[in-house]
Amino acid sequence: MKSSKKRIFAPKNESLVSYLNIIGMKHLIALFAALTMNAYAGNAKQTDDTLYYLCDNNEKGKLDFEDEILVITRTPEGEYKGKFYGTSDEFMKARKGFLPGFYALPFTFRKGESKEISFTLSAKDRRFLNMPVCINFKNHFDAIDALGDVQYLGWKQSQDILDKEVVTFCGELNADGIVLENRDVAYPEKKRLFKRVKAAELAAYGAQLMTRKQSKENCGRLYPVQGRSGKVVELSDGNFYPLIEKDEEQGCYVLDGQEFSKVSMDRGTVREYRAEDGKGFIYLTKNITIHVYDAPSTDAKRIGTLRGSSHEIPECYQVLNYQNGWYKIRIEGAAGNKGSEGYVPEKHFSWHPKGI
């Protein structure tokens, strides 16, 4: 939990500190300036041009799933590109009673002659995952696509609990690495050291840092169901699927279909589906019985019931409209009222643009 975190400012590895002091600030900055574009290949193999930085958030002295990593390279145009392997804590003021979500998000910045740097990290239209993303993966699209014993899934929590969708980091290079401060989300210790490390030291970073029980408890659907609206991609063949994320680097949409899939951006159009416009479906995920009324009021006539279960795949009901806390739905096959329409209160229902 975030409240238990200790943010460090200086490393405990004295040998590393001594080494960095020996090489000096000028040498470190020279190494930083020598980065080239082709260095970042999305794997953990150490090269002379790729720089790795580790923030030991819990000050345990060994890798932990709450630790965070920066992988940075430099383009021929003088722009620095990086991947931030981190947790949802960077976008939240507090976390208590649940595990964080994980990601590998891109960032860029330009560095002048001074040691100061700044960049933004955006969670907009991004879906966090249930386990730390190994640095073998360039991004979490690759993590989800990967075949093997480890299966990455969506984070259990709805991302509407985030306090910020975009945060700004400011900091500077020093002899120990990069000192960064998140300017939009306050931490007990605002400035944190991302210590310069070798790629080999990060080989154990990833899904294996969580127990099987933790990863299972922390997973949910890939599609971030939030409120009564969501983005979908309408494809040229007439089908549509919920949009998980836009993969700008590969020029494709990441869709939540029967199978996790990607499609080229030129094959579809992004639309916003809303319950107020008669789009989507609702369903129950709790062991509960809900009455269906012939008008949007608990004083209206009851025309049926809907029963939910927390142990079975829920039945979905087409939304015809939404107004003032009530869904108007089609209840085909529900409570013997095939083809009829009715109203249910919003409470206890979840909305999804396509049904599950």
Secondary structure, DSSP 8 states (H G I E B T S, - for coil): -GGG----SS-S-HHHHHHHHHHHHHHHHHHHHT--GGG--SS----TT-EEEEE-TT--SS--TT-EEEEEEE-TTSEEEEEEEEEGGGG-S---SS---EEEEEEEEE--SSSEEEEEEE-TT---BSS---TTSSSHHHHHH--SS----EESS-GGG-S-SEEEEEEEEETTEEEEEESSS--SS-EEEEEEE-GGGGTT-SGGGS-HHHHHHTEE-SS---TTEEEEEEETTS-EEEEEEEETTTTEEEEESSSEEEEEGGGEEEEEEEGGGT--EEEE-SS-EEEEESSSSTTS-EEEEEE--SSS----EEEEEEETTEEEEE-TTSTT-TT-EEEEESTTEEEESS--
